[in-house]
Amino acid sequence: MKQQPPPLAPFLRSNTQGEILALLLLAPDVDRGLADVARAVAAPAAVVHKEVSRLVVAGVLVDSRQGRSRLVRANREYRLLRPLTELIAGTYGPVPVVTDALRGMPGIEVAYIYGSWAARYDGETGAQPRDLDVLVIGTAARADLNEAAAAAEERLRMPVNITKVSREAWDSSDDAFLRTVRSRPLVRLDLGAEVTA
């Protein structure tokens, strides 16, 4: 059975393809091993190998060998690299960009993308999201979160709204807004080791 194109970017074959492109195009000078790519996008190694091979053949990526490892990165000579990177940043860029902006920030227990972007990523059809909603659970300083949002906005070229809530509020069922957020699609950001204040 043929897979439907992802609502987030119907011009792509799959979310995995979009995630691979975002990981590699938004950090064009970083060489990554295929195992690292598979881990970062949470996809089977065979799927990543097939997608990466297609992108290398098309000239979007370049590969090299380091010992027995195959490394890949964006092909700086690819004629359409700039417009493709802009498309990918606006569709699949939120996960790696917001993750980079929040990683290592003190006081974050967990962070999620929610709202229309998470819904499209989850497969719900609808209009392209015009902004990005991020929920941070913990005690991170508001000034640090505002700085992270501004950095992400600059890279994504879309408004990034970060809402901070305490662990107690998140765990409680008293808040109607948080009940709604929990009932809808959430994309958890992998910030590495969870940091607590």
C-alpha positions in Angstrom: 0.0 0.0 0.0 1.4 3.4 -1.0 2.1 5.8 1.8 0.3 9.2 1.7 2.6 12.2 1.5 2.9 14.0 4.9 0.5 16.9 5.4 3.4 19.0 6.8 5.2 18.9 3.4 3.1 17.1 0.7 6.0 17.5 -1.8 8.1 15.0 0.3 7.7 11.2 0.4 7.6 10.9 4.2 8.3 12.5 7.6 11.5 10.5 7.8 12.8 12.1 4.5 11.9 15.6 5.9 13.6 14.8 9.2 16.8 13.6 7.5 16.9 16.7 5.3 16.3 19.0 8.3 19.0 17.4 10.3 21.6 17.6 7.5 20.6 20.8 5.6 20.2 23.0 8.8 23.8 22.1 9.9 25.5 22.0 6.5 29.0 21.7 7.7 28.5 18.8 10.1 29.4 15.3 8.9 27.1 12.6 10.4 27.4 8.9 10.4 24.3 6.9 9.2 23.8 5.4 12.7 23.8 9.0 14.2 21.2 10.1 11.5 19.0 7.0 12.3 19.2 7.7 16.0 18.4 11.4 15.6 15.4 10.8 13.4 14.3 7.7 15.2 14.1 5.6 12.1 15.3 2.2 11.1 18.9 2.1 9.8 17.7 0.5 6.5 15.2 3.3 5.9 17.8 5.9 6.6 20.3 4.2 4.3 17.8 4.1 1.4 16.7 7.8 1.9 20.3 9.0 2.2 21.4 7.0 -0.9 18.6 8.6 -2.9 19.7 12.1 -1.7 23.4 11.4 -2.5 22.5 10.2 -6.0 20.4 13.3 -6.5 23.3 15.5 -5.4 21.6 17.0 -2.4 24.0 15.3 0.0 27.6 14.2 -0.3 29.1 11.2 1.4 32.6 10.1 2.5 34.2 7.3 4.4 36.0 7.4 7.7 37.2 4.0 8.4 34.2 1.7 8.0 31.7 4.5 8.7 29.8 6.3 5.9 29.5 10.0 6.7 27.0 12.3 5.0 26.4 16.1 4.9 24.8 18.7 2.8 26.3 19.3 -0.6 27.3 23.0 -0.6 27.6 22.8 -4.5 24.0 21.6 -5.0 22.4 24.4 -7.1 19.1 24.3 -5.2 20.5 24.0 -1.7 19.4 27.5 -0.6 15.7 27.3 -1.6 15.5 23.6 -0.5 17.0 24.5 2.9 14.4 27.3 3.3 11.6 24.9 2.5 12.9 22.3 4.9 13.5 24.9 7.7 9.9 26.0 7.4 8.4 22.5 7.4 10.7 20.1 9.3 13.1 22.6 10.8 11.3 23.2 14.1 12.5 20.0 15.8 16.2 20.4 15.2 16.2 24.2 15.5 14.2 24.5 18.7 16.1 21.5 20.2 19.3 23.4 19.5 17.9 26.6 21.0 16.8 24.8 24.3 19.5 22.2 24.7 21.6 22.7 27.9 19.3 25.4 29.3 18.9 25.1 33.1 15.5 24.4 34.5 14.0 22.5 31.6 12.5 19.1 32.6 10.9 18.4 29.2 9.8 20.3 26.1 7.2 19.7 23.5 6.0 21.3 20.2 2.2 21.4 20.2 -0.5 23.0 18.2 -0.9 23.1 14.4 2.7 22.1 13.6 2.5 19.0 15.8 -0.9 18.1 14.3 0.5 18.3 10.7 3.5 16.3 11.8 1.1 13.7 13.3 -0.7 13.4 10.0 -3.7 15.8 10.4 -4.5 17.7 7.2 -4.8 21.4 7.2 -3.2 24.7 6.3 0.6 25.2 6.7 1.3 26.4 10.3 2.0 30.1 10.5 3.7 29.9 13.9 5.2 27.4 16.2 4.0 26.6 19.7 6.4 25.2 22.3 5.7 24.0 25.8 8.4 24.0 28.4 7.9 22.2 31.7 10.2 23.3 34.5 11.7 26.4 36.0 13.8 27.9 33.1 14.2 31.6 33.2 11.8 33.6 31.1 14.6 35.7 29.7 16.5 32.6 28.5 13.3 31.2 26.9 12.7 34.5 25.1 16.2 34.5 23.8 15.8 30.9 22.6 12.5 31.8 20.9 14.2 34.7 19.1 17.0 32.6 17.9 14.6 29.9 16.6 12.4 32.5 14.9 15.4 33.9 13.0 16.4 30.5 11.7 12.8 29.3 11.0 11.4 32.6 9.7 8.2 32.1 11.7 7.0 33.2 15.1 8.0 30.9 17.9 5.8 31.0 21.1 7.2 29.4 24.2 4.9 28.7 27.1 6.4 27.7 30.4 4.5 25.7 33.0 5.6 24.1 36.3 5.7 20.4 36.7 2.8 20.7 39.2 0.6 22.5 36.7 1.5 20.0 34.0 0.6 17.0 36.2 -2.6 18.6 37.4 -5.9 18.3 35.6 -7.2 21.7 36.8 -6.0 23.8 33.9 -8.3 23.7 30.8 -5.5 24.9 28.4 -3.1 22.1 29.6 -5.9 19.5 29.3 -6.4 20.5 25.7 -2.6 20.5 25.0 -2.3 17.0 26.4 -5.2 15.7 24.4 -3.7 16.9 21.1 -0.6 15.7 19.2 2.7 16.5 21.0 6.2 16.2 19.6 8.7 15.7 22.4 12.1 17.4 21.9 15.1 15.3 22.7 17.2 17.7 24.8 19.7 15.0 25.9 19.9 14.4 29.6 16.9 16.0 31.2 18.0 19.1 33.2 16.2 20.1 36.4 16.6 23.2 38.4 
